[in-house]
């Protein structure tokens, strides 16, 4: 059983600790690609903002519908169109904090019944960070945990851990 409050608390702790460290990174360093063909730290944080936006909607909809079928999004195109690499680093980090505060609020306020209820059909095998097989038991709790895992993965990339 996944607890919404526990996930919200974990998400908040991760974001606050990471933001403190991120803000010590110079803007010009944050804007440089980590390697040829790789996103910069700015683009990774921008991608995480996009992930927060999309998952905020998914978490809300999941509490109002019987399935867990959601639109995906073209991550590369979202990052390209929004030109995150041209935005000030401090503003990106602050936006990332604010969006994740809202995601945490949704997690914290979701009922345990909504978090634990198994849903069919689902497409978490196509939109999830950690794929859930098409026949696997899909829950909002799985989707929330997957979001936190995805965020941690990218925080490690940004901070070089």
Backbone as a printed PyTorch tensor [residue, N CA C, xyz], in Angstrom:
tensor([[[  0.8440,  -1.1810,   0.0000],
         [  0.0000,   0.0000,   0.0000],
         [  0.8930,   1.2490,   0.0000]],

        [[  0.6420,   2.1240,  -0.9420],
         [  1.3790,   3.3780,  -1.0660],
         [  0.5860,   4.4760,  -0.3660]],

        [[  1.2290,   5.1920,   0.5100],
         [  0.5740,   6.2900,   1.2240],
         [  0.8380,   7.6040,   0.5020]],

        [[ -0.2110,   8.3350,   0.1660],
         [ -0.0690,   9.6170,  -0.5060],
         [  0.7210,  10.6150,   0.3150]],

        [[  0.4810,  10.6330,   1.6240],
         [  1.2040,  11.5810,   2.4850],
         [  2.6940,  11.2740,   2.5280]],

        [[  3.0280,   9.9890,   2.5740],
         [  4.4410,   9.5980,   2.5960],
         [  5.1300,   9.9760,   1.2880]],

        [[  4.4650,   9.7320,   0.1680],
         [  5.0380,  10.1090,  -1.1250],
         [  5.1790,  11.6210,  -1.2440]],

        [[  4.1740,  12.3450,  -0.7870],
         [  4.2250,  13.8130,  -0.8270],
         [  5.3840,  14.3220,   0.0150]],

        [[  5.5630,  13.7360,   1.1780],
         [  6.6610,  14.1390,   2.0540],
         [  8.0120,  13.8220,   1.4210]],

        [[  8.1360,  12.6460,   0.8200],
         [  9.3750,  12.2630,   0.1540],
         [  9.6650,  13.2000,  -1.0120]],

        [[  8.6560,  13.4750,  -1.8200],
         [  8.8200,  14.3660,  -2.9550],
         [  9.2710,  15.7480,  -2.4920]],

        [[  8.6150,  16.2730,  -1.4870],
         [  8.9630,  17.5980,  -0.9720],
         [ 10.3950,  17.6250,  -0.4510]],

        [[ 10.7900,  16.6130,   0.2760],
         [ 12.1560,  16.5520,   0.8140],
         [ 13.1950,  16.4890,  -0.2980]],

        [[ 12.9380,  15.6520,  -1.2940],
         [ 13.8680,  15.5180,  -2.4190],
         [ 14.0140,  16.8560,  -3.1450]],

        [[ 12.8940,  17.4780,  -3.4480],
         [ 12.9110,  18.7330,  -4.2040],
         [ 13.6070,  19.8390,  -3.4220]],

        [[ 13.2950,  19.9750,  -2.1550],
         [ 13.9060,  21.0570,  -1.3710],
         [ 15.4080,  20.8680,  -1.2160]],

        [[ 15.8410,  19.6590,  -0.9270],
         [ 17.2780,  19.4000,  -0.7860],
         [ 17.9980,  19.5920,  -2.1190]],

        [[ 17.3930,  19.1050,  -3.1960],
         [ 18.0200,  19.2320,  -4.5130],
         [ 18.0620,  20.6860,  -4.9640]],

        [[ 16.9980,  21.4230,  -4.7390],
         [ 16.9600,  22.8310,  -5.1640],
         [ 18.0610,  23.6240,  -4.4800]],

        [[ 18.2670,  23.3660,  -3.2200],
         [ 19.3310,  24.0670,  -2.4890],
         [ 20.6830,  23.8380,  -3.1680]],

        [[ 20.9340,  22.6020,  -3.5500],
         [ 22.2010,  22.2800,  -4.2310],
         [ 22.2270,  22.8190,  -5.6590]],

        [[ 21.1000,  22.7270,  -6.3510],
         [ 21.0310,  23.2100,  -7.7330],
         [ 21.3480,  24.7010,  -7.8170]],

        [[ 20.8780,  25.4430,  -6.8390],
         [ 21.0710,  26.8880,  -6.8690],
         [ 22.5290,  27.3040,  -6.6770]],

        [[ 23.3910,  26.3610,  -6.3480],
         [ 24.8210,  26.6620,  -6.2540],
         [ 25.5190,  26.4850,  -7.6060]],

        [[ 24.7920,  25.9660,  -8.5960],
         [ 25.3500,  25.7520,  -9.9370],
         [ 25.2040,  27.0560, -10.7150]],

        [[ 26.2690,  27.4990, -11.3330],
         [ 26.2550,  28.7370, -12.1200],
         [ 25.3730,  28.5740, -13.3620]],

        [[ 24.7290,  29.6530, -13.7690],
         [ 23.8320,  29.6570, -14.9230],
         [ 24.5340,  29.1190, -16.1760]],

        [[ 25.7650,  29.5660, -16.4160],
         [ 26.4560,  29.1290, -17.6340],
         [ 26.7970,  27.6420, -17.5930]],

        [[ 27.0700,  27.1180, -16.4170],
         [ 27.3240,  25.6820, -16.2680],
         [ 26.0250,  24.9050, -16.4900]],

        [[ 24.9330,  25.3890, -15.9250],
         [ 23.6330,  24.7130, -16.0600],
         [ 23.1570,  24.6790, -17.5050]],

        [[ 23.6050,  25.6260, -18.3160],
         [ 23.1660,  25.7050, -19.6990],
         [ 23.9790,  24.8830, -20.6810]],

        [[ 25.0990,  24.3220, -20.2310],
         [ 25.9470,  23.5330, -21.1300],
         [ 25.4700,  22.0820, -21.1760]],

        [[ 25.4120,  21.4880, -22.3750],
         [ 25.0600,  20.0580, -22.4610],
         [ 26.0470,  19.2280, -21.6400]],

        [[ 25.5590,  18.2020, -20.9900],
         [ 26.4130,  17.3500, -20.1520],
         [ 27.3950,  16.5470, -20.9910]],

        [[ 27.0390,  16.2730, -22.2330],
         [ 27.8960,  15.5810, -23.2010],
         [ 27.2780,  15.8150, -24.5750]],

        [[ 28.0220,  15.4870, -25.6070],
         [ 27.5000,  15.6570, -26.9660],
         [ 26.1810,  14.8990, -27.1220]],

        [[ 25.1630,  15.6120, -27.6010],
         [ 23.8630,  14.9950, -27.8200],
         [ 23.0140,  14.8120, -26.5760]],

        [[ 23.5020,  15.2870, -25.4190],
         [ 22.7600,  15.1520, -24.1550],
         [ 22.1630,  16.5080, -23.7730]],

        [[ 21.1070,  16.4670, -22.9630],
         [ 20.4980,  17.6870, -22.4610],
         [ 21.4150,  18.3600, -21.4480]],

        [[ 21.2740,  19.6670, -21.3520],
         [ 21.9310,  20.4340, -20.2910],
         [ 21.1270,  20.2770, -18.9990]],

        [[ 21.6860,  20.7550, -17.9090],
         [ 20.9400,  20.7400, -16.6370],
         [ 19.6610,  21.5610, -16.7600]],

        [[ 19.7330,  22.6750, -17.4550],
         [ 18.5280,  23.4960, -17.6590],
         [ 17.4530,  22.7020, -18.3870]],

        [[ 17.8480,  21.9700, -19.4210],
         [ 16.8770,  21.1900, -20.1810],
         [ 16.3100,  20.0380, -19.3600]],

        [[ 17.1310,  19.4360, -18.5190],
         [ 16.6430,  18.3530, -17.6610],
         [ 15.6190,  18.8910, -16.6680]],

        [[ 15.9270,  20.0200, -16.0340],
         [ 14.9710,  20.6050, -15.0900],
         [ 13.7080,  21.0510, -15.8350]],

        [[ 13.8720,  21.5910, -17.0440],
         [ 12.6990,  21.9350, -17.8490],
         [ 11.8520,  20.7060, -18.1480]],

        [[ 12.5110,  19.6150, -18.4920],
         [ 11.7890,  18.3570, -18.7180],
         [ 11.0390,  17.9350, -17.4590]],

        [[ 11.6420,  18.1300, -16.3030],
         [ 10.9720,  17.7920, -15.0470],
         [  9.7750,  18.6950, -14.7750]],

        [[  9.8470,  19.9480, -15.2070],
         [  8.6820,  20.8360, -15.1140],
         [  7.5680,  20.2840, -16.0010]],

        [[  7.9260,  19.8890, -17.2260],
         [  6.9350,  19.3050, -18.1340],
         [  6.3280,  18.0340, -17.5440]],

        [[  7.1620,  17.2210, -16.9200],
         [  6.6810,  15.9970, -16.2810],
         [  5.7040,  16.3320, -15.1520]],

        [[  6.0310,  17.3580, -14.3740],
         [  5.1360,  17.7700, -13.2830],
         [  3.7880,  18.2270, -13.8340]],

        [[  3.8150,  19.0110, -14.8970],
         [  2.5760,  19.4960, -15.5150],
         [  1.7240,  18.3250, -15.9910]],

        [[  2.3350,  17.4090, -16.7170],
         [  1.5890,  16.2750, -17.2530],
         [  1.0890,  15.3460, -16.1580]],

        [[  1.9190,  15.0980, -15.1530],
         [  1.4950,  14.1920, -14.0880],
         [  0.5110,  14.8360, -13.1220]],

        [[  0.5710,  16.1270, -12.9670],
         [ -0.4540,  16.8130, -12.1780],
         [ -1.8270,  16.4920, -12.7780]],

        [[ -1.9440,  16.6390, -14.0770],
         [ -3.2200,  16.3490, -14.7460],
         [ -3.5890,  14.8720, -14.6180]],

        [[ -2.6110,  13.9940, -14.7580],
         [ -2.8920,  12.5560, -14.6360],
         [ -3.3780,  12.2010, -13.2410]],

        [[ -2.7420,  12.7460, -12.2150],
         [ -3.1180,  12.4260, -10.8340],
         [ -4.5280,  12.9150, -10.5170]],

        [[ -4.8880,  14.0620, -11.0590],
         [ -6.2480,  14.5740, -10.8520],
         [ -7.2520,  13.7090, -11.6080]],

        [[ -6.9750,  13.4560, -12.8820],
         [ -7.8990,  12.6520, -13.6960],
         [ -8.0700,  11.2490, -13.1350]],

        [[ -6.9970,  10.6820, -12.6050],
         [ -7.0630,   9.3200, -12.0620],
         [ -8.0620,   9.2200, -10.9160]],

        [[ -8.3240,  10.3160, -10.2590],
         [ -9.2820,  10.3130,  -9.1540],
         [-10.7200,  10.5160,  -9.6510]],

        [[-10.8710,  10.7360, -10.9630],
         [-12.1940,  10.9820, -11.5230],
         [-12.6050,   9.9650, -12.5790]],

        [[-11.6760,   9.0830, -12.9640],
         [-12.0010,   8.1190, -14.0150],
         [-11.7030,   6.7060, -13.5440]],

        [[-12.2230,   5.7430, -14.2860],
         [-12.0930,   4.3380, -13.8990],
         [-10.8410,   3.6650, -14.4400]],

        [[-10.2320,   4.2540, -15.4700],
         [ -9.0380,   3.6510, -16.0520],
         [ -7.8170,   4.5130, -15.7430]],

        [[ -6.6630,   4.0430, -16.1910],
         [ -5.4230,   4.8240, -16.0950],
         [ -4.8180,   4.9010, -17.4910]],

        [[ -5.5850,   5.4500, -18.4010],
         [ -5.1480,   5.6550, -19.7760],
         [ -4.9890,   7.1580, -19.9790]],

        [[ -3.7560,   7.5640, -20.3080],
         [ -3.4440,   8.9810, -20.4430],
         [ -2.6340,   9.2310, -21.7100]],

        [[ -2.7660,  10.4310, -22.2330],
         [ -1.9440,  10.8300, -23.3610],
         [ -0.4910,  10.9120, -22.9180]],

        [[  0.3860,  10.5320, -23.8090],
         [  1.8070,  10.7680, -23.5980],
         [  2.1350,  12.1530, -24.1180]],

        [[  3.4160,  12.4830, -24.1520],
         [  3.8320,  13.7480, -24.7470],
         [  5.2360,  13.5890, -25.3120]],

        [[  5.5270,  14.3560, -26.3400],
         [  6.8180,  14.3010, -27.0090],
         [  7.8150,  15.1250, -26.1910]],

        [[  8.5690,  14.4470, -25.3410],
         [  9.4580,  15.1200, -24.3970],
         [ 10.4980,  15.9820, -25.0950]],

        [[ 11.1010,  15.4680, -26.1390],
         [ 12.1250,  16.2250, -26.8750],
         [ 11.5300,  17.5090, -27.4470]],

        [[ 10.3460,  17.4070, -28.0330],
         [  9.7000,  18.5790, -28.6320],
         [  9.3160,  19.6050, -27.5640]],

        [[  8.8080,  19.1520, -26.4330],
         [  8.4420,  20.0810, -25.3570],
         [  9.6640,  20.8760, -24.9010]],

        [[ 10.7780,  20.1880, -24.7380],
         [ 12.0070,  20.8580, -24.2940],
         [ 12.4940,  21.8200, -25.3770]],

        [[ 12.4570,  21.3810, -26.6200],
         [ 12.9200,  22.2270, -27.7280],
         [ 12.0560,  23.4830, -27.8610]],

        [[ 10.7500,  23.3270, -27.8750],
         [  9.8410,  24.4480, -28.0830],
         [  9.9400,  25.4770, -26.9590]],

        [[ 10.1430,  25.0110, -25.7410],
         [ 10.1790,  25.9360, -24.6020],
         [ 11.5560,  26.5750, -24.3870]],

        [[ 12.5620,  26.0940, -25.0990],
         [ 13.9120,  26.6780, -25.0740],
         [ 14.4210,  26.8880, -23.6440]],

        [[ 14.3260,  25.8470, -22.8760],
         [ 14.7640,  25.9280, -21.4790],
         [ 16.2200,  26.3650, -21.3470]],

        [[ 17.0440,  25.9830, -22.3120],
         [ 18.4670,  26.3310, -22.2110],
         [ 18.7040,  27.8420, -22.2600]],

        [[ 17.7090,  28.6060, -22.6970],
         [ 17.8400,  30.0660, -22.7700],
         [ 17.2670,  30.7740, -21.5430]],

        [[ 16.6270,  30.0320, -20.6520],
         [ 15.9920,  30.6480, -19.4880],
         [ 16.9690,  30.7290, -18.3130]],

        [[ 16.7780,  31.7040, -17.4460],
         [ 17.6580,  31.8090, -16.2720],
         [ 17.5180,  30.5860, -15.3700]],

        [[ 18.6400,  30.0460, -14.9510],
         [ 18.7000,  28.8510, -14.1220],
         [ 17.8920,  28.9980, -12.8470]],

        [[ 18.0560,  30.1010, -12.1590],
         [ 17.3400,  30.3060, -10.8910],
         [ 15.8300,  30.2430, -11.1160]],

        [[ 15.3440,  30.8480, -12.1900],
         [ 13.8970,  30.8240, -12.4760],
         [ 13.4100,  29.4010, -12.7650]],

        [[ 14.2130,  28.6240, -13.4890],
         [ 13.8210,  27.2370, -13.7720],
         [ 13.7420,  26.4190, -12.4880]],

        [[ 14.7440,  26.5750, -11.6320],
         [ 14.7400,  25.8090, -10.3800],
         [ 13.5420,  26.2120,  -9.5250]],

        [[ 13.2580,  27.4880,  -9.4360],
         [ 12.1100,  27.9440,  -8.6310],
         [ 10.7890,  27.4230,  -9.2100]],

        [[ 10.6480,  27.4600, -10.5390],
         [  9.4270,  26.9360, -11.1720],
         [  9.2760,  25.4490, -10.8900]],

        [[ 10.3840,  24.7200, -10.9630],
         [ 10.3800,  23.2910, -10.6680],
         [  9.9120,  23.0330,  -9.2360]],

        [[ 10.3680,  23.8610,  -8.3130],
         [  9.9360,  23.7200,  -6.9120],
         [  8.4320,  23.9470,  -6.7840]],

        [[  7.9310,  24.9990,  -7.4120],
         [  6.5110,  25.3510,  -7.2910],
         [  5.6280,  24.2670,  -7.9090]],

        [[  5.9820,  23.8170,  -9.1030],
         [  5.1770,  22.7630,  -9.7370],
         [  5.1530,  21.5020,  -8.8730]],

        [[  6.2870,  21.1510,  -8.3180],
         [  6.3270,  19.9390,  -7.5020],
         [  5.6140,  20.1080,  -6.1680]],

        [[  5.5350,  21.3240,  -5.6660],
         [  4.7320,  21.5640,  -4.4610],
         [  3.2580,  21.2500,  -4.7520]],

        [[  2.7930,  21.6120,  -5.9350],
         [  1.4080,  21.3200,  -6.3030],
         [  1.2010,  19.8180,  -6.4950]],

        [[  2.1470,  19.1550,  -7.1320],
         [  2.0480,  17.6950,  -7.3020],
         [  2.0040,  17.0290,  -5.9250]],

        [[  2.8490,  17.4810,  -5.0070],
         [  2.8570,  16.9210,  -3.6500],
         [  1.5130,  17.1480,  -2.9560]],

        [[  0.9100,  18.2910,  -3.1710],
         [ -0.4020,  18.5710,  -2.5600],
         [ -1.4570,  17.5980,  -3.0740]],

        [[ -1.4110,  17.2840,  -4.3510],
         [ -2.3710,  16.3200,  -4.9120],
         [ -2.1460,  14.9440,  -4.2930]],

        [[ -0.8860,  14.5440,  -4.1700],
         [ -0.5700,  13.2560,  -3.5440],
         [ -1.0820,  13.2110,  -2.1100]],

        [[ -0.8020,  14.2700,  -1.3760],
         [ -1.1650,  14.3440,   0.0450],
         [ -2.6760,  14.2700,   0.2520]],

        [[ -3.4200,  14.8470,  -0.6820],
         [ -4.8700,  14.9480,  -0.5200],
         [ -5.6680,  13.8320,  -1.1780]],

        [[ -5.0050,  12.9700,  -1.9280],
         [ -5.7200,  11.8610,  -2.5780],
         [ -6.1790,  10.8670,  -1.5120]],

        [[ -7.3670,  10.3310,  -1.7090],
         [ -7.8650,   9.3340,  -0.7570],
         [ -7.1020,   8.0300,  -0.9260]],

        [[ -6.9760,   7.2930,   0.1560],
         [ -6.2900,   6.0000,   0.0890],
         [ -7.0190,   5.0570,  -0.8580]],

        [[ -8.3390,   5.1470,  -0.9040],
         [ -9.1110,   4.2940,  -1.8140],
         [ -8.7450,   4.5810,  -3.2650]],

        [[ -8.6000,   5.8630,  -3.6290],
         [ -8.2090,   6.2130,  -5.0010],
         [ -6.7790,   5.7720,  -5.2990]],

        [[ -5.8980,   5.8760,  -4.3270],
         [ -4.4940,   5.5040,  -4.5080],
         [ -4.3550,   4.0000,  -4.7240]],

        [[ -5.1120,   3.2090,  -3.9930],
         [ -4.9660,   1.7520,  -4.0130],
         [ -5.8270,   1.0270,  -5.0380]],

        [[ -6.8620,   1.6720,  -5.5710],
         [ -7.8100,   1.0040,  -6.4660],
         [ -7.1330,   0.5520,  -7.7560]],

        [[ -7.2340,  -0.7360,  -8.0770],
         [ -6.6940,  -1.2810,  -9.3230],
         [ -7.5520,  -0.8100, -10.4900]],

        [[ -6.8990,  -0.4730, -11.5880],
         [ -7.6120,   0.0670, -12.7530],
         [ -7.2540,  -0.7150, -14.0080]],

        [[ -8.2690,  -0.9390, -14.8130],
         [ -8.1050,  -1.5360, -16.1350],
         [ -9.0560,  -0.8260, -17.0710]],

        [[ -8.6560,  -0.5110, -18.2500],
         [ -7.3160,  -0.6800, -18.7990],
         [ -6.3700,   0.4090, -18.2950]],

        [[ -5.1040,   0.2500, -18.6800],
         [ -4.1030,   1.2750, -18.3940],
         [ -3.0820,   1.2950, -19.5320]],

        [[ -2.3140,   2.3610, -19.6180],
         [ -1.2230,   2.4140, -20.5930],
         [  0.0930,   2.7950, -19.9110]],

        [[  0.2550,   2.3650, -18.6740],
         [  1.4670,   2.6740, -17.9250],
         [  2.6790,   1.9500, -18.4950]],

        [[  2.4370,   0.9490, -19.3350],
         [  3.5410,   0.2860, -20.0300],
         [  4.1430,   1.2010, -21.0880]],

        [[  3.3960,   2.2220, -21.5210],
         [  3.8870,   3.1380, -22.5620],
         [  4.2620,   4.5140, -22.0230]],

        [[  3.6750,   4.9590, -20.9440],
         [  3.9470,   6.3200, -20.4770],
         [  4.7580,   6.3630, -19.1860]],

        [[  4.9460,   5.2340, -18.5370],
         [  5.6330,   5.2240, -17.2530],
         [  7.1440,   5.2740, -17.3890]],

        [[  7.7940,   5.7290, -16.3510],
         [  9.2530,   5.6960, -16.2710],
         [  9.6900,   4.2470, -16.1100]],

        [[  9.0910,   3.5810, -15.1450],
         [  9.2920,   2.1430, -14.9530],
         [  8.0380,   1.4730, -15.4920]],

        [[  8.1940,   0.7610, -16.5590],
         [  7.0560,   0.1930, -17.2670],
         [  6.3230,  -0.8500, -16.4210]],

        [[  5.0250,  -0.7580, -16.4400],
         [  4.1600,  -1.7600, -15.8250],
         [  3.5870,  -2.5910, -16.9680]],

        [[  3.7350,  -3.9120, -16.9410],
         [  3.2170,  -4.7290, -18.0530],
         [  1.7370,  -4.4470, -18.2940]],

        [[  1.2840,  -4.5630, -19.5600],
         [ -0.1040,  -4.2550, -19.8910],
         [ -1.1280,  -4.9620, -18.9970]],

        [[ -0.8430,  -6.1680, -18.5580],
         [ -1.7750,  -6.9010, -17.7110],
         [ -1.5340,  -6.6930, -16.2270]],

        [[ -0.5180,  -5.9020, -15.8800],
         [ -0.1780,  -5.6750, -14.4740],
         [ -1.2200,  -4.8400, -13.7670]],

        [[ -1.2380,  -4.9430, -12.4560],
         [ -2.2120,  -4.1900, -11.6640],
         [ -1.7940,  -2.7240, -11.5790]],

        [[ -2.5530,  -1.8890, -12.2430],
         [ -2.2550,  -0.4600, -12.3000],
         [ -3.0280,   0.2750, -11.2210]],

        [[ -2.3110,   1.0910, -10.4610],
         [ -2.9370,   1.9150,  -9.4300],
         [ -2.3840,   3.3320,  -9.5240]],

        [[ -3.1190,   4.2610,  -8.9790],
         [ -2.6150,   5.6290,  -8.8690],
         [ -1.3560,   5.6320,  -8.0070]],

        [[ -1.2920,   4.7890,  -7.0060],
         [ -0.1000,   4.6880,  -6.1690],
         [  1.1290,   4.3230,  -6.9770]],

        [[  0.9820,   3.3660,  -7.9140],
         [  2.1040,   3.0130,  -8.7850],
         [  2.5410,   4.2280,  -9.5910]],

        [[  1.5840,   4.9510, -10.1630],
         [  1.8900,   6.1120, -10.9880],
         [  2.5810,   7.2070, -10.1600]],

        [[  2.1260,   7.4150,  -8.9370],
         [  2.7480,   8.4160,  -8.0640],
         [  4.1820,   8.0260,  -7.7030]],

        [[  4.3800,   6.7720,  -7.3380],
         [  5.7270,   6.2910,  -6.9980],
         [  6.6400,   6.4070,  -8.2210]],

        [[  6.1150,   6.0750,  -9.3850],
         [  6.8710,   6.1650, -10.6260],
         [  7.3170,   7.6070, -10.8850]],

        [[  6.4590,   8.5540, -10.5780],
         [  6.8060,   9.9700, -10.7360],
         [  7.9860,  10.3420,  -9.8370]],

        [[  7.9360,   9.9310,  -8.5860],
         [  9.0160,  10.2360,  -7.6460],
         [ 10.3200,   9.5680,  -8.1090]],

        [[ 10.2570,   8.3310,  -8.5740],
         [ 11.4450,   7.6390,  -9.0680],
         [ 12.0360,   8.3700, -10.2800]],

        [[ 11.1720,   8.8050, -11.1820],
         [ 11.6030,   9.5480, -12.3710],
         [ 12.2940,  10.8440, -11.9660]],

        [[ 11.7070,  11.5520, -11.0370],
         [ 12.2930,  12.8000, -10.5560],
         [ 13.6680,  12.5450,  -9.9330]],

        [[ 13.7830,  11.5160,  -9.1080],
         [ 15.0670,  11.1890,  -8.4780],
         [ 16.1280,  10.8640,  -9.5270]],

        [[ 15.7440,  10.1450, -10.5540],
         [ 16.6660,   9.8100, -11.6430],
         [ 17.2620,  11.0820, -12.2500]],

        [[ 16.4090,  12.0550, -12.5320],
         [ 16.8890,  13.2850, -13.1680],
         [ 17.6110,  14.2040, -12.1950]],

        [[ 17.2320,  14.1940, -10.9330],
         [ 17.9720,  14.9680,  -9.9380],
         [ 19.4120,  14.4620,  -9.8780]],

        [[ 19.5910,  13.1600,  -9.9280],
         [ 20.9380,  12.5870,  -9.9120],
         [ 21.7390,  13.0450, -11.1310]],

        [[ 21.0900,  13.1500, -12.2790],
         [ 21.7800,  13.6390, -13.4730],
         [ 22.2050,  15.1020, -13.3050]],

        [[ 21.3040,  15.9130, -12.7810],
         [ 21.5930,  17.3460, -12.6220],
         [ 22.7040,  17.5790, -11.6220]],

        [[ 22.6600,  16.8300, -10.5300],
         [ 23.6390,  17.0480,  -9.4580],
         [ 24.9040,  16.2140,  -9.6370]],

        [[ 24.9100,  15.3540, -10.6310],
         [ 26.0910,  14.5560, -10.9140],
         [ 26.3060,  13.4180,  -9.9540]],

        [[ 25.2430,  12.9830,  -9.3010],
         [ 25.3690,  11.8770,  -8.3360],
         [ 25.3000,  10.5480,  -9.0500]]])
